[in-house]
Structures are given as structure tokens and as C-alpha cells.
Amino acid sequence: MAVVPLRDGVSGKSRLAADLDPVARRRLVADLARHVVGVLAAHEGVERVLVVTADVPFTRAALGGLARGPGDAPVDVVAQPPARPGLNAALDVGREHAAARGARRLLVAHADLPMLAADDVTAMLTTGGHRGSPGSGRQSGLPTRTGTADEIPVVVGTDRHDAGTNLLVVPATAAFRFRFGAGSRAAHEAEAARHGLAVAVVRRPGTAVDLDTLDDWGQLPDDARRRLRDAVGSSLP
């Protein structure tokens, strides 16, 4: 089961405020979310997508434009309680809902990955091979497997700086603490080691590039930038 945390349509992408007005930023957040949720919902390895948000009306409106195929997984919007603010708390809420539905593994994906594709989701869900030592990272492009994916219970999809976490696979029922924030890749590897869980690291173009700054924008291929310019109705560089 997949969990996607999504902020409101007002405060998102604040680091692009010098280049995008509030309306354009709102459109950008919505378009990126539709892309990520659409890729997850269409993937055969994802049985359901939970979008956790403190702004349910914005999220439902954003996902209302989501193109869906006949075999796509259901998409549920889950309200984040005001008493539990923040990204890591949102993921705890999502994990609780997923565990209540019987999920064994959880795929966490940020909602701002403009290059995410089906092969990237496959790499996260099927990265296996020989079990590493607890907390030891193993880089992976497309996955290599000599056994089941469950051999490595924690998979970190790192950002392009190899410091953050853009996607994360963890056991749905574990006491594993989400450690999103500065240096989250190392923090998640340390958390896996604390629980005696082996961890693999996936780094692919579709998982590595999120979109928070103009520098991130510059990492996108031309076709992705054209699509996003059309979506937000803005003259981004």
C-alpha cells in the first residue's frame, strides 16, 4: 500500500515564491500530486493509495483531475488531524490506516516527483538480492533479485544529493520511526539499524529529483519542464 503526504494548496512550494505567484504554486502542487498518485495507482504492485492531508478540499479538487484506468488502485484521501501536524505525523496517520486495512509493506512517496515512472516504483518494491547487514546500504538502479523483495525490509529512494529520502519502503506494522527532514537518508538507515533491519538504497532519475527550488527545476529534462509550464500557466525559466 502506498502513502502520499500532501500539504495544503497555500503554503506549498514556498521556495518558488519569488518565481511563481500563489495561484501558479497551487496549480504546481496539484499537478505534481496528480502525477505521483497517478503513477502509483496504475502500478500493479500497489493495491491502494492513501493521500494524507490537512487540506481535504484542496486535495480532493486536485485529484479530481486525475486520469484513471480501469485497473487502477483505489485512491483514498485521509484527513490529518490538526493535533498531529507535520510530515512525519502525517505518515504515522497513513501507516495506521494502512495497517488497519491489512497492509504488510508501506511505500511512502513524496508528492513532488515530476519524473516518477512505473519502473521507479518497481525498483522500490522489488529491490531484493542477498540480505545486507542491518543498516548497510546497497545502491540499486533497476533491481537485481536472487530472492524475494521481503529479504530487505527497508528501501530508501534517495534524492539527487544522496542525503534526503524521496521514497521509502518499510514494514507497515513496524515501530519504525519516520525521520523525514534534513539528512533523512542517514537517519532512516540508522533507524533501520536500530531495529535490526537490513536496508537497500535506490537512486534513479525518477526517484532522485523532487521539485522545491529553481536548482531542482534546472535538473528536469526539457519535456518535463514544458509539461509543468503548461500545467501552471507560468513562464518558469
C-alpha positions in Angstrom: 0.0 0.0 0.0 1.3 3.5 -0.8 1.0 6.6 1.3 1.5 10.1 -0.2 1.6 13.1 2.2 0.2 16.3 0.6 0.4 19.8 2.1 -2.3 22.4 1.5 -2.6 24.5 -1.6 -1.4 27.7 0.0 1.9 27.0 1.8 3.4 24.5 -0.7 6.4 25.3 -2.8 7.2 28.4 -0.8 10.8 28.4 -2.0 9.5 29.1 -5.5 7.6 32.2 -4.3 10.0 34.6 -6.0 9.2 33.0 -9.4 5.6 31.8 -9.0 2.6 33.6 -7.7 0.3 31.8 -5.2 -2.1 30.7 -7.9 0.7 29.2 -10.0 2.2 27.4 -7.0 -1.2 25.9 -6.1 -1.5 24.6 -9.7 2.0 23.2 -9.5 1.3 21.4 -6.2 -1.9 19.9 -7.7 -0.2 18.8 -11.0 2.7 17.2 -9.2 0.4 15.4 -6.9 -1.8 14.1 -9.7 1.3 12.8 -11.5 2.7 10.9 -8.5 -0.7 9.5 -7.3 -1.5 8.5 -10.9 1.8 6.6 -11.3 1.3 4.8 -8.0 -2.4 3.9 -8.7 -1.6 2.5 -12.1 1.2 0.2 -10.8 0.3 -3.4 -10.4 2.3 -3.7 -7.2 0.2 -1.0 -5.4 -3.2 -2.2 -4.1 -4.3 1.2 -2.7 -3.1 4.8 -2.4 -3.7 6.8 0.7 -3.2 10.6 0.4 -2.8 12.1 3.8 -3.5 15.8 4.0 -4.6 18.6 6.4 -6.4 20.3 3.4 -9.0 17.7 2.3 -11.0 20.1 0.0 -7.8 21.2 -1.9 -6.6 17.6 -2.2 -9.9 16.3 -3.5 -10.1 19.1 -6.0 -6.5 18.4 -7.1 -7.1 14.7 -7.5 -10.4 15.2 -9.3 -8.4 15.8 -12.4 -6.6 12.5 -12.1 -6.8 10.3 -15.2 -7.7 6.8 -14.1 -7.5 3.5 -15.9 -10.0 0.6 -15.3 -7.4 -1.4 -13.4 -6.1 1.4 -11.2 -5.9 1.0 -7.4 -8.3 2.9 -5.3 -7.2 6.4 -4.0 -8.4 7.4 -0.6 -8.0 10.9 0.9 -7.2 10.7 4.6 -7.6 13.7 6.8 -4.6 14.6 9.0 -5.8 15.6 12.5 -4.8 19.2 13.5 -3.4 17.8 16.7 -0.9 15.8 14.7 0.8 18.3 12.4 3.9 17.8 10.3 5.2 15.4 7.7 6.3 12.5 9.9 3.0 12.7 11.8 1.1 12.6 8.5 2.9 9.4 7.6 2.1 7.9 11.0 -1.6 8.6 10.3 -1.2 6.9 6.9 0.6 3.9 8.3 -2.2 3.4 10.9 -4.8 3.4 8.2 -2.8 1.1 6.0 -2.2 -1.4 8.9 -5.9 -1.3 9.7 -6.5 -2.4 6.1 -4.1 -5.4 6.5 -1.1 -3.9 4.6 2.2 -5.6 5.2 4.5 -3.2 3.5 4.2 0.6 3.1 5.6 2.6 0.2 5.9 6.3 1.1 6.2 8.7 -1.8 6.6 12.5 -1.8 4.0 14.3 -3.9 6.5 16.4 -5.9 8.4 13.9 -8.1 7.8 15.1 -11.7 9.9 12.3 -13.3 8.5 9.4 -11.3 7.6 6.5 -13.5 6.4 2.9 -13.2 9.9 1.4 -13.4 10.9 3.6 -10.4 8.1 2.2 -8.3 9.1 -1.3 -9.4 12.7 -0.7 -8.3 11.4 0.4 -4.9 9.0 -2.6 -4.4 11.2 -5.3 -5.8 14.7 -4.4 -4.7 15.9 -7.6 -3.0 19.0 -9.7 -3.5 21.1 -11.0 -0.6 20.2 -9.6 2.8 22.8 -7.0 3.8 23.9 -6.4 7.3 21.4 -4.3 9.4 21.6 -0.7 8.4 24.0 -1.3 5.5 23.1 0.5 2.3 23.2 -1.1 -1.2 22.8 1.2 -4.2 20.3 0.0 -6.8 19.2 1.2 -10.2 16.8 -1.3 -11.7 16.6 -4.1 -9.1 18.6 -7.3 -9.1 17.0 -10.1 -7.3 18.1 -13.5 -6.0 15.2 -13.9 -3.7 12.1 -12.2 -2.5 11.8 -8.5 -2.0 11.0 -9.1 1.6 14.6 -10.1 2.2 15.4 -6.4 2.5 12.6 -4.8 4.5 13.6 -1.2 4.3 14.3 0.5 1.0 15.4 4.2 0.7 14.8 6.1 -2.5 17.4 8.9 -2.0 17.4 12.3 -3.5 19.9 13.6 -6.1 22.2 14.8 -3.3 22.2 11.3 -1.7 21.2 13.0 1.6 17.4 13.0 1.6 14.6 10.5 1.2 12.1 10.9 -1.6 10.6 7.4 -1.4 10.7 4.8 1.4 9.6 1.2 1.8 9.1 0.0 5.4 7.1 -2.8 7.1 3.6 -1.4 7.7 3.3 -2.7 11.2 6.8 -2.0 12.4 7.7 0.5 15.1 10.0 2.1 12.6 10.0 5.9 13.1 9.8 8.1 10.1 12.8 10.5 10.1 12.0 12.9 7.2 13.8 16.2 7.4 17.4 17.3 6.9 19.7 14.3 6.4 16.8 11.8 6.3 18.6 9.2 4.3 21.2 8.6 7.0 18.5 9.0 9.7 16.4 6.3 8.0 19.4 4.0 7.7 20.2 4.5 11.3 16.6 3.8 12.3 16.7 0.5 10.3 19.9 -0.4 12.1 18.2 0.3 15.5 15.5 -2.3 14.6 18.0 -4.8 13.2 16.5 -4.3 9.7 18.5 -4.6 6.5 18.3 -1.6 4.2 18.8 -1.0 0.5 19.3 2.3 -1.3 17.7 3.1 -4.7 18.9 6.0 -6.8 17.2 6.6 -10.1 16.4 9.8 -12.1 12.7 9.3 -11.4 13.1 8.9 -7.7 16.0 11.4 -7.2 14.6 14.7 -8.5 12.0 16.4 -6.4 10.9 20.0 -7.2 11.4 22.6 -4.4 13.8 25.1 -5.9 14.9 26.6 -9.2 18.0 24.5 -8.9 15.7 21.4 -8.9 13.9 22.9 -11.9 17.2 23.0 -13.8 17.7 19.3 -13.3 14.5 18.4 -15.2 14.6 17.4 -18.9 13.0 19.8 -21.4 9.9 17.8 -21.9 9.1 17.7 -18.1 9.6 21.5 -17.9 7.3 22.1 -20.9 4.6 20.0 -19.3 4.8 21.8 -16.0 4.9 25.2 -17.6 1.6 24.3 -19.4 0.1 23.0 -16.2 0.8 26.0 -14.1 0.3 28.6 -16.8 3.6 30.3 -15.9 6.7 31.4 -17.6 9.2 29.5 -15.4 12.7 29.7 -16.8 
